[in-house]
Amino acid sequence: MFKISFVSEKKFFFSLLFIFIFFSSSFASSLTVNNALEKKLYDSHVWKALLHIRNGKPSINNSTFLLSHKNFSLKNELIKTINDFENGLNICKYPARYFWLKEQLSGNRFKKFDCKDFKIYIEKTNPEDLELIFASENVSSPSSMMGHVFFNIKSKKEDEKIRQNAVSFFTVIDTFNIPLLITKSTITGMKGYFILNPYKKSINKYLYEEQRSIWEYKLKLTEEQKKLIIYHFWELKDIDMTYFFTGFNCATMIDDILSITNEHYINNNTLWVTPKDVIKNAEKNDLISNTKMIPSIEWEIKMLDENINNSERTNEIMDLINKKKFDSFSESFFSKNYKIKKLEKQFISTYSRYLLNKSLISRKEYLKLTQSLEDEEYIISLENYKNPIKTFNDTQLSLSNVNIDKKGYMGITFLPASNSIYDDNREYFSENSLKIGEIDLLFNKDKVHLNNINIYDMKLLIPWNNITNDISKQFNVSYQKHYDENLNKLNVLNLSGGMGLTTKLHNDIWIYGLTNVGLGLNFEKTYPYAFSDLGFIMYEIFNMKTVLSHKFIYNQDNANEYYQNVMLNQALFIDKQIRFDVSFEKLFNDEYEKKIISLKLNYFF
């Protein structure tokens, strides 16, 4: 007869118990996975946002972020994440995924969330609110020509020892070689950094070192949305990410995260998402509850000077401060006009702060001057003054009918980013043009002509004043047309740059003068050349804008000859999406001339 010993019985029962636990665990796991698949959680906008899915593909496509990297799909990543959480794996790495899935899947068998480092992160940031921050653009700097957008974690007010923290995605530009920079930023990619650092330190850099203004947009979020976003920041801290200027940048990162908030999150920017697109998308999706603007000192001085609109008055104020005649600023000194009086007081306060930062007055002198102005009534709200949300969209497609010396052509121009001198630039402080990757084609029944490719074309017209002494400048890298002594076209790679002065005669009237040097090169020759650029810009009634320019160009084609170019462009802004242009251009020298007339319809999106 077969017998089982006591020891054998114990082994037998332990084996049964192990098998029971194993199959129970597997069965429970499969139930949780099945529940998630039945609910189609893989198709949720939250899941896609947490995985940074854009146009059906993950923007962060590597094994440091995706558990199913070798065989990625939204379903596979969901299954692998659930299995890991039930086996106690990667819980501390993905807190946003953990708490969202735990909320969605009742009866789950996830292991306990016990993450010391994550708890320290929450304690140190002590989050209460989130703000979307926009640092204004500087079109003359490759690292900031489109502006920058990032988050601010606002800590709870009762704990003043805890700093607010900026959360930002960026890259480091380590070269001024434009062709290399274009290759790295659009094709090979650059190292991306996702960091958390003190907010005050971040904005001081923009305000005082780079003279860029800051807009703070308080976000309208539920507690669950805030929690998910703040937890998701933790998930991105140690990830290998590749930064692409046009594909995955600070703007796409932030826009992806904001799509957590809404299943129908509006995002019309499929080609290139810029920082301004992000704040406009937030506005479209009703995510902004209020706005605060922090101007750079130089920006604020120019704004106040512009609105006082009396150069003799501002010069008098500056002269008294420079001579340290602070007692002159009694109530009788100020304008009887209440609005101008407020502006004058603010100008004194801002200009004295500007001198303090330049170490031109002492802190004691600064306090003496500003304390004499204390008056809550004169505080000026800047939230709606030149707000980036109000700017035109920065991608445009143009169709034109062009007549060149009585020969007709159709034209197509595509500008991926950002704006031209013919656009409505009144929401910028300066008149400027920034064209990146612009392609201009002309065609008729016989052939197609590649008229121009603007790889990088910048023109910054900052009004001169005797406080900040700003210089206007321009720089161009392009494939364009040059002309020989007979005004015949030459196809060349062009590099040119220059500087000059701009004067603002009126809020709507500008004149400028720039001197440039350049280099033209093709397979046949390389030559230096020079040109002057004089212009007049005026905004008129009925949403119109006139731009008149005159260029005197010397030594193109190494011909030791000159020609002149006069161009008049009349723009009519139909609305925020459509601009209509009529333009006349004349090229001429002592013997030859060319005339170009065009009608153009521009669509902004």
C-alpha positions as CSV (number, residue, x, y, z in Angstrom):
1,M,0.0,0.0,0.0
2,F,1.3,3.5,-1.0
3,K,2.0,5.7,2.1
4,I,2.9,9.4,2.4
5,S,5.2,10.3,5.2
6,F,4.6,13.3,7.4
7,V,7.6,15.2,5.7
8,S,6.3,14.3,2.3
9,E,2.8,15.5,3.3
10,K,4.2,18.8,4.4
11,K,6.1,19.2,1.1
12,F,2.9,18.2,-0.8
13,F,0.7,20.8,1.0
14,F,3.4,23.6,0.6
15,S,3.5,22.7,-3.1
16,L,-0.2,23.0,-3.4
17,L,-0.2,26.3,-1.5
18,F,2.5,27.7,-3.8
19,I,0.6,26.5,-6.9
20,F,-2.6,28.1,-5.6
21,I,-0.9,31.4,-4.8
22,F,0.8,31.4,-8.2
23,F,-2.3,30.7,-10.2
24,S,-4.4,33.1,-8.0
25,S,-1.8,35.9,-8.6
26,S,-1.8,35.2,-12.4
27,F,-5.5,35.0,-12.5
28,A,-5.9,38.3,-10.6
29,S,-3.3,39.9,-12.9
30,S,-5.0,38.8,-16.0
31,L,-8.3,40.1,-14.6
32,T,-6.7,43.6,-14.0
33,V,-5.2,43.6,-17.5
34,N,-8.4,42.5,-19.1
35,N,-10.3,45.1,-17.1
36,A,-7.9,47.8,-18.5
37,L,-8.2,46.5,-22.0
38,E,-12.0,46.3,-21.8
39,K,-12.0,50.0,-20.7
40,K,-9.6,50.8,-23.6
41,L,-7.4,52.7,-21.2
42,Y,-4.7,52.5,-23.8
43,D,-6.8,54.9,-26.0
44,S,-7.3,57.4,-23.2
45,H,-6.0,61.0,-23.8
46,V,-4.4,60.8,-20.3
47,W,-2.4,57.6,-21.2
48,K,-1.3,59.1,-24.5
49,A,-0.2,62.3,-22.8
50,L,1.8,60.4,-20.2
51,L,3.6,58.6,-23.0
52,H,4.0,61.8,-25.1
53,I,2.3,60.4,-28.1
54,R,2.2,62.8,-31.0
55,N,0.8,61.9,-34.5
56,G,0.5,58.3,-33.3
57,K,4.2,57.9,-32.3
58,P,6.1,58.4,-29.0
59,S,8.2,61.5,-28.9
60,I,10.4,59.9,-26.2
61,N,11.3,56.6,-27.9
62,N,13.8,54.8,-25.8
63,S,14.1,52.2,-23.1
64,T,14.7,54.7,-20.3
65,F,11.1,55.8,-20.7
66,L,9.1,53.0,-22.4
67,L,8.8,49.6,-20.7
68,S,7.8,48.0,-24.0
69,H,10.4,49.9,-26.1
70,K,11.4,46.8,-28.1
71,N,7.8,46.1,-29.1
72,F,6.0,49.3,-28.4
73,S,2.3,49.9,-28.7
74,L,-0.1,51.7,-26.4
75,K,-1.6,48.3,-25.4
76,N,1.8,46.7,-24.8
77,E,3.0,49.6,-22.7
78,L,-0.3,49.4,-20.7
79,I,0.0,45.6,-20.1
80,K,3.7,45.8,-19.1
81,T,3.0,48.7,-16.7
82,I,0.2,46.9,-14.9
83,N,2.2,43.7,-14.6
84,D,5.2,45.6,-13.2
85,F,3.0,47.4,-10.7
86,E,1.5,44.2,-9.5
87,N,5.0,42.7,-9.1
88,G,6.2,45.7,-7.2
89,L,8.4,47.0,-10.1
90,N,8.9,50.6,-11.4
91,I,6.3,52.0,-9.0
92,C,8.6,54.7,-7.8
93,K,9.7,55.5,-11.4
94,Y,6.1,56.1,-12.7
95,P,4.0,57.7,-9.9
96,A,1.6,59.5,-12.4
97,R,0.9,56.2,-14.2
98,Y,0.5,54.4,-10.9
99,F,-2.0,56.7,-9.4
100,W,-4.0,57.2,-12.6
101,L,-4.2,53.4,-13.2
102,K,-5.0,52.7,-9.6
103,E,-7.9,55.2,-9.9
104,Q,-9.2,53.6,-13.1
105,L,-8.9,50.0,-12.0
106,S,-10.9,49.0,-9.0
107,G,-9.8,45.7,-7.4
108,N,-6.3,46.0,-8.7
109,R,-3.5,44.1,-7.0
110,F,-0.8,46.8,-7.2
111,K,1.9,46.7,-4.6
112,K,2.0,49.5,-2.0
113,F,3.4,52.9,-3.1
114,D,6.3,53.5,-0.8
115,C,8.9,55.9,-2.4
116,K,11.2,57.9,-0.1
117,D,12.8,60.0,-2.8
118,F,9.5,60.9,-4.4
119,K,8.0,61.9,-1.1
120,I,11.0,64.2,-0.5
121,Y,10.4,65.8,-4.0
122,I,6.7,66.5,-3.0
123,E,7.7,67.9,0.4
124,K,10.4,70.1,-1.1
125,T,8.1,71.6,-3.8
126,N,5.0,71.6,-1.6
127,P,2.8,72.2,-4.6
128,E,-0.4,74.2,-4.6
129,D,-0.8,75.6,-8.1
130,L,0.8,75.4,-11.6
131,E,1.6,78.3,-13.9
132,L,2.5,78.3,-17.5
133,I,5.4,80.7,-18.1
134,F,6.4,82.4,-21.3
135,A,9.8,84.2,-21.7
136,S,9.7,86.6,-24.6
137,E,11.7,85.9,-27.7
138,N,15.0,87.5,-28.7
139,V,15.1,87.0,-32.5
140,S,18.8,87.9,-32.6
141,S,19.8,85.0,-30.4
142,P,19.7,81.4,-31.7
143,S,18.9,80.0,-28.3
144,S,15.9,82.3,-27.6
145,M,14.6,83.4,-31.0
146,M,11.2,81.7,-30.6
147,G,10.9,82.5,-26.8
148,H,10.7,79.8,-24.2
149,V,7.8,78.2,-22.3
150,F,7.9,76.2,-19.1
151,F,6.0,75.5,-15.8
152,N,6.2,77.1,-12.4
153,I,5.2,74.9,-9.4
154,K,3.7,77.4,-6.9
155,S,4.2,76.2,-3.3
156,K,1.6,76.6,-0.6
157,K,1.7,80.1,0.8
158,E,1.7,79.0,4.5
159,D,5.2,77.5,4.0
160,E,7.3,80.4,2.9
161,K,10.6,78.6,3.4
162,I,9.9,76.5,0.3
163,R,10.8,78.1,-3.0
164,Q,8.8,78.1,-6.1
165,N,10.3,75.9,-8.8
166,A,10.6,76.2,-12.5
167,V,10.2,73.0,-14.5
168,S,11.8,73.2,-18.0
169,F,12.9,71.2,-21.0
170,F,15.7,72.7,-23.1
171,T,18.9,72.1,-24.9
172,V,22.3,73.7,-24.8
173,I,23.5,75.5,-28.0
174,D,27.2,75.0,-28.0
175,T,28.0,76.3,-31.5
176,F,27.5,79.4,-33.6
177,N,28.2,77.5,-36.8
178,I,24.8,78.0,-38.4
179,P,24.9,75.0,-40.9
180,L,26.0,72.7,-38.1
181,L,23.4,74.0,-35.7
182,I,20.6,73.5,-38.3
183,T,21.8,69.9,-38.9
184,K,22.0,69.1,-35.2
185,S,18.8,70.7,-34.2
186,T,16.6,69.3,-37.1
187,I,18.2,66.0,-38.2
188,T,20.6,64.4,-35.7
189,G,19.0,66.0,-32.6
190,M,20.6,67.5,-29.5
191,K,20.8,66.4,-25.9
192,G,17.6,67.4,-24.1
193,Y,17.5,68.3,-20.4
194,F,14.5,68.2,-18.2
195,I,15.2,70.1,-15.0
196,L,13.7,71.6,-11.9
197,N,15.4,74.7,-10.4
198,P,14.4,77.7,-8.3
199,Y,11.9,79.8,-10.2
200,K,13.3,83.1,-9.0
201,K,16.8,82.2,-10.4
202,S,15.2,81.3,-13.7
203,I,13.3,84.5,-14.3
204,N,16.1,86.7,-13.0
205,K,18.2,85.3,-15.8
206,Y,15.6,86.2,-18.4
207,L,14.8,89.6,-16.9
208,Y,18.2,90.9,-16.0
209,E,20.8,89.0,-18.0
210,E,18.9,88.6,-21.3
211,Q,16.4,91.5,-21.0
212,R,13.4,89.3,-21.8
213,S,10.0,89.9,-20.3
214,I,8.0,87.2,-18.5
215,W,4.3,86.3,-18.7
216,E,2.8,84.2,-16.0
217,Y,-0.4,82.4,-16.9
218,K,-2.1,80.8,-13.9
219,L,-3.6,77.4,-15.1
220,K,-7.2,76.4,-14.4
221,L,-6.8,72.8,-13.4
222,T,-8.6,70.3,-11.2
223,E,-6.8,68.8,-8.2
224,E,-6.4,65.5,-10.1
225,Q,-5.0,67.2,-13.1
226,K,-2.5,69.2,-11.0
227,K,-1.5,66.0,-9.2
228,L,-1.0,64.0,-12.5
229,I,1.2,66.8,-14.0
230,I,3.3,67.3,-11.0
231,Y,3.8,63.5,-10.6
232,H,4.6,63.3,-14.3
233,F,7.5,65.7,-13.8
234,W,9.1,63.1,-11.6
235,E,8.7,60.5,-14.4
236,L,10.8,62.7,-16.8
237,K,13.7,63.5,-14.5
238,D,16.2,60.8,-15.5
239,I,15.1,60.1,-19.1
240,D,17.4,60.2,-22.1
241,M,15.7,62.7,-24.4
242,T,16.7,64.1,-27.8
243,Y,15.8,67.7,-28.5
244,F,14.7,68.6,-32.0
245,F,14.1,72.3,-32.8
246,T,11.2,71.5,-35.1
247,G,10.0,68.1,-33.7
248,F,10.4,67.7,-29.9
249,N,11.2,71.0,-28.1
250,C,10.2,72.9,-25.0
251,A,6.9,73.7,-26.7
252,T,5.9,70.1,-27.7
253,M,6.9,68.8,-24.3
254,I,4.7,71.3,-22.5
255,D,1.8,70.9,-25.0
256,D,1.9,67.1,-24.6
257,I,1.6,67.5,-20.8
258,L,-1.3,70.0,-21.1
259,S,-3.2,67.5,-23.2
260,I,-3.7,65.5,-20.0
261,T,-6.4,68.0,-19.2
262,N,-8.9,67.4,-22.0
263,E,-10.0,64.6,-24.2
264,H,-10.7,67.1,-26.9
265,Y,-7.6,69.2,-26.3
266,I,-7.4,71.7,-29.2
267,N,-4.0,71.6,-30.9
268,N,-3.9,72.8,-34.5
269,N,-0.1,72.8,-34.7
270,T,0.9,69.6,-36.4
271,L,3.9,70.9,-38.3
272,W,5.8,72.8,-35.7
273,V,4.8,73.7,-32.2
274,T,6.3,76.9,-30.9
275,P,6.2,78.4,-27.4
276,K,3.6,80.9,-28.5
277,D,1.5,78.1,-29.9
278,V,1.5,76.5,-26.4
279,I,0.1,79.6,-24.6
280,K,-2.4,80.1,-27.4
281,N,-3.5,76.4,-27.2
282,A,-3.9,76.9,-23.4
283,E,-6.1,79.9,-24.1
284,K,-8.2,78.0,-26.7
285,N,-8.8,75.2,-24.2
286,D,-9.9,77.6,-21.4
287,L,-6.9,76.7,-19.2
288,I,-5.8,80.2,-18.3
289,S,-7.5,81.8,-15.3
290,N,-5.4,85.0,-15.1
291,T,-2.3,86.6,-16.4
292,K,0.6,88.5,-14.9
293,M,3.3,90.3,-16.8
294,I,6.8,91.0,-15.5
295,P,8.6,93.3,-17.8
296,S,12.4,93.5,-18.1
297,I,13.6,96.9,-16.9
298,E,14.7,98.0,-20.4
299,W,11.3,96.9,-21.8
300,E,9.4,98.8,-19.1
301,I,11.5,102.0,-19.6
302,K,10.7,101.9,-23.4
303,M,7.0,101.2,-22.7
304,L,6.7,104.1,-20.3
305,D,8.7,106.5,-22.5
306,E,6.4,105.5,-25.4
307,N,3.2,106.1,-23.4
308,I,4.4,109.4,-21.8
309,N,5.1,110.4,-25.4
310,N,7.1,113.5,-24.4
311,S,10.8,113.1,-24.8
312,E,11.5,116.5,-23.2
313,R,9.7,115.4,-20.1
314,T,11.5,112.0,-19.8
315,N,14.8,113.7,-20.5
316,E,14.1,116.2,-17.7
317,I,13.3,113.4,-15.3
318,M,16.5,111.5,-16.1
319,D,18.6,114.6,-15.8
320,L,17.3,115.3,-12.3
321,I,17.9,111.7,-11.2
322,N,21.4,111.7,-12.8
323,K,22.2,114.9,-11.0
324,K,20.6,113.4,-7.8
325,K,18.2,116.2,-7.3
326,F,15.7,113.9,-5.7
327,D,13.9,116.7,-3.8
328,S,12.6,118.1,-7.1
329,F,10.0,115.3,-7.3
330,S,7.3,117.0,-5.2
331,E,3.7,116.7,-6.1
332,S,3.8,120.0,-7.9
333,F,6.4,118.5,-10.3
334,F,4.1,116.0,-11.8
335,S,1.6,116.5,-14.6
336,K,-1.9,117.6,-13.8
337,N,-3.2,114.8,-16.1
338,Y,-3.9,111.9,-13.8
339,K,-2.9,109.2,-16.3
340,I,0.4,110.9,-17.3
341,K,1.2,111.5,-13.6
342,K,1.0,107.8,-12.9
343,L,3.2,107.1,-15.9
344,E,5.8,109.7,-14.7
345,K,6.0,108.2,-11.3
346,Q,6.4,104.7,-12.7
347,F,9.1,106.0,-15.0
348,I,11.0,107.5,-12.1
349,S,10.8,104.2,-10.2
350,T,11.8,102.0,-13.1
351,Y,14.6,104.3,-14.3
352,S,16.1,104.4,-10.8
353,R,16.0,100.6,-10.6
354,Y,17.7,100.5,-13.9
355,L,20.5,102.8,-12.6
356,L,20.8,100.7,-9.4
357,N,21.3,97.5,-11.5
358,K,24.0,99.3,-13.4
359,S,25.6,100.4,-10.1
360,L,25.1,104.1,-11.1
361,I,23.3,105.0,-7.9
362,S,23.6,103.5,-4.4
363,R,20.9,101.4,-2.8
364,K,20.4,104.2,-0.2
365,E,19.8,106.7,-3.0
366,Y,17.4,104.3,-4.7
367,L,15.4,103.8,-1.5
368,K,15.3,107.5,-0.8
369,L,14.0,108.2,-4.3
370,T,11.4,105.4,-4.6
371,Q,10.0,105.8,-1.0
372,S,9.1,109.4,-1.8
373,L,6.9,108.0,-4.6
374,E,4.9,105.5,-2.5
375,D,1.4,105.7,-3.8
376,E,-0.7,102.6,-4.5
377,E,-2.8,104.5,-7.0
378,Y,0.0,104.8,-9.6
379,I,0.6,101.0,-10.0
380,I,0.1,100.2,-13.7
381,S,-1.3,96.9,-15.0
382,L,0.7,95.6,-18.0
383,E,-1.1,92.2,-18.5
384,N,-2.8,93.3,-21.8
385,Y,0.1,95.4,-23.1
386,K,1.6,93.6,-26.1
387,N,0.4,90.2,-24.9
388,P,1.9,87.2,-26.9
389,I,-1.4,85.5,-27.0
390,K,-2.6,88.3,-29.3
391,T,0.1,87.8,-31.9
392,F,-0.6,86.3,-35.3
393,N,0.1,82.5,-35.7
394,D,3.6,81.9,-36.7
395,T,3.2,79.6,-39.7
396,Q,2.0,81.0,-43.0
397,L,1.3,79.9,-46.6
398,S,1.1,82.4,-49.4
399,L,-0.2,82.3,-53.0
400,S,0.7,85.1,-55.4
401,N,0.4,86.4,-58.9
402,V,3.7,87.8,-60.0
403,N,4.6,89.9,-63.0
404,I,8.4,90.2,-63.7
405,D,9.2,92.5,-66.7
406,K,5.7,91.7,-68.2
407,K,6.1,87.9,-67.7
408,G,3.5,86.3,-65.6
409,Y,4.1,83.7,-62.8
410,M,2.3,82.1,-60.0
411,G,4.0,81.9,-56.7
412,I,3.8,79.7,-53.6
413,T,5.7,80.6,-50.4
414,F,5.7,78.5,-47.2
415,L,7.0,79.9,-44.0
416,P,7.1,77.3,-41.2
417,A,8.1,80.0,-38.6
418,S,7.8,82.8,-37.6
419,N,6.9,86.2,-39.0
420,S,7.8,88.8,-41.7
421,I,8.3,92.6,-41.6
422,Y,5.0,92.9,-43.5
423,D,3.0,91.2,-40.7
424,D,1.0,93.0,-38.0
425,N,3.8,93.2,-35.4
426,R,2.1,95.6,-33.0
427,E,2.0,93.1,-30.2
428,Y,5.8,93.0,-30.3
429,F,7.7,95.8,-28.7
430,S,9.9,96.1,-31.8
431,E,9.3,95.7,-35.5
432,N,11.0,92.5,-36.4
433,S,11.2,89.6,-38.9
434,L,12.2,86.1,-38.3
435,K,12.0,83.6,-41.1
436,I,13.2,80.0,-40.5
437,G,13.0,77.5,-43.4
438,E,11.0,79.7,-45.8
439,I,10.7,78.3,-49.3
440,D,9.6,80.6,-52.2
441,L,8.6,79.0,-55.6
442,L,7.7,80.7,-58.9
443,F,6.2,78.7,-61.7
444,N,4.5,79.2,-65.1
445,K,3.4,76.7,-67.8
446,D,7.0,75.9,-68.7
447,K,8.8,75.3,-65.5
448,V,9.1,75.8,-61.7
449,H,11.7,78.2,-60.3
450,L,13.2,77.9,-56.9
451,N,13.2,81.6,-56.1
452,N,14.5,81.7,-52.6
453,I,15.2,79.6,-49.4
454,N,15.6,81.5,-46.2
455,I,17.4,79.1,-43.9
456,Y,17.6,81.8,-41.2
457,D,16.6,85.4,-41.8
458,M,16.4,87.8,-38.9
459,K,15.7,91.6,-38.8
460,L,15.3,93.4,-35.5
461,L,14.3,97.0,-35.5
462,I,14.5,98.4,-32.0
463,P,13.8,102.1,-31.6
464,W,16.8,104.0,-30.4
465,N,16.6,106.0,-27.2
466,N,19.2,107.7,-25.1
467,I,18.6,105.4,-22.1
468,T,19.2,101.9,-23.5
469,N,21.0,102.8,-26.7
470,D,19.6,99.9,-28.7
471,I,21.2,98.9,-32.0
472,S,19.0,97.5,-34.8
473,K,20.4,94.5,-36.6
474,Q,19.8,91.9,-39.3
475,F,21.4,88.6,-40.3
476,N,20.6,86.3,-43.3
477,V,21.6,82.8,-44.3
478,S,19.8,81.8,-47.5
479,Y,19.8,80.5,-51.1
480,Q,18.8,83.6,-53.1
481,K,19.1,85.7,-56.2
482,H,21.9,88.1,-56.7
483,Y,22.4,90.3,-59.8
484,D,25.3,91.0,-62.1
485,E,26.1,94.4,-63.7
486,N,23.4,93.6,-66.4
487,L,20.8,92.7,-63.7
488,N,20.9,89.1,-64.8
489,K,20.1,86.6,-62.0
490,L,22.7,84.6,-60.1
491,N,21.8,81.7,-57.8
492,V,24.0,81.9,-54.7
493,L,24.3,80.9,-51.1
494,N,24.1,84.2,-49.2
495,L,25.5,85.1,-45.8
496,S,25.0,88.7,-44.7
497,G,24.6,90.8,-41.6
498,G,24.6,94.3,-40.4
499,M,23.4,96.9,-37.9
500,G,22.1,100.4,-37.7
501,L,19.5,102.6,-36.0
502,T,15.7,102.8,-35.9
503,T,13.6,105.8,-34.9
504,K,10.0,105.7,-33.9
505,L,8.4,109.0,-35.1
506,H,5.0,107.9,-33.8
507,N,3.4,104.8,-32.3
508,D,2.6,103.8,-35.8
509,I,5.5,105.3,-37.8
510,W,9.1,103.9,-37.9
511,I,12.1,104.7,-40.0
512,Y,15.4,102.8,-40.0
513,G,18.8,102.6,-41.6
514,L,21.1,99.6,-41.6
515,T,24.5,98.9,-43.1
516,N,25.3,95.4,-44.2
517,V,28.2,93.3,-45.5
518,G,27.8,89.9,-47.1
519,L,29.3,87.0,-48.9
520,G,27.9,85.3,-52.0
521,L,29.1,81.9,-53.1
522,N,28.3,79.3,-55.7
523,F,30.2,76.7,-57.8
524,E,31.7,79.5,-60.0
525,K,32.9,82.1,-57.5
526,T,32.9,83.6,-54.0
527,Y,32.8,87.3,-53.5
528,P,32.2,89.9,-50.8
529,Y,29.6,92.6,-51.2
530,A,27.9,95.4,-49.2
531,F,24.5,97.1,-49.1
532,S,22.6,99.8,-47.2
533,D,19.0,99.3,-46.2
534,L,16.8,102.3,-45.5
535,G,13.2,101.9,-44.7
536,F,9.9,103.4,-43.7
537,I,7.1,101.5,-41.9
538,M,3.6,102.9,-41.1
539,Y,0.4,101.3,-39.7
540,E,-2.7,103.0,-41.1
541,I,-6.5,103.0,-40.5
542,F,-8.6,100.1,-41.8
543,N,-5.9,97.5,-40.6
544,M,-3.3,98.4,-43.2
545,K,0.5,98.6,-43.2
546,T,2.9,100.2,-45.6
547,V,6.6,99.2,-45.9
548,L,8.8,101.2,-48.1
549,S,12.5,100.2,-48.5
550,H,15.5,101.3,-50.5
551,K,18.7,99.2,-50.9
552,F,21.9,100.3,-52.5
553,I,23.9,97.1,-53.3
554,Y,27.5,97.1,-54.3
555,N,29.8,94.4,-55.8
556,Q,27.4,91.5,-56.3
557,D,29.0,89.0,-58.7
558,N,32.3,90.7,-57.9
559,A,31.4,93.2,-60.7
560,N,32.7,96.3,-58.9
561,E,29.3,97.8,-59.8
562,Y,26.2,98.8,-57.9
563,Y,22.4,98.6,-58.4
564,Q,19.5,99.9,-56.4
565,N,16.4,98.2,-55.2
566,V,13.2,100.1,-54.2
567,M,10.2,98.1,-52.9
568,L,6.8,99.2,-51.7
569,N,4.5,96.8,-50.0
570,Q,0.9,97.6,-49.0
571,A,-0.6,95.1,-46.6
572,L,-4.3,94.7,-45.6
573,F,-5.1,92.6,-42.6
574,I,-8.5,91.0,-43.2
575,D,-8.4,89.2,-39.9
576,K,-6.0,87.2,-37.7
577,Q,-5.6,84.5,-40.4
578,I,-5.5,86.4,-43.7
579,R,-3.3,89.2,-45.0
580,F,-3.5,90.6,-48.5
581,D,-0.5,92.3,-50.2
582,V,0.1,94.5,-53.2
583,S,3.7,95.2,-53.9
584,F,5.9,97.0,-56.4
585,E,9.7,96.4,-56.7
586,K,12.2,98.1,-59.0
587,L,15.8,97.1,-59.5
588,F,17.9,99.5,-61.5
589,N,21.4,100.9,-62.3
590,D,22.6,103.4,-64.9
591,E,21.7,101.1,-67.8
592,Y,19.2,98.5,-66.9
593,E,16.0,98.1,-64.8
594,K,13.6,95.3,-63.7
595,K,10.1,95.8,-62.4
596,I,8.2,93.2,-60.3
597,I,4.5,93.6,-59.4
598,S,2.8,91.1,-57.3
599,L,-0.6,90.4,-55.6
600,K,-0.3,88.0,-52.6
601,L,-2.7,86.2,-50.3
602,N,-1.2,85.1,-47.0
603,Y,-2.9,82.5,-44.7
604,F,-1.7,82.2,-41.1
605,F,-2.1,78.9,-39.1
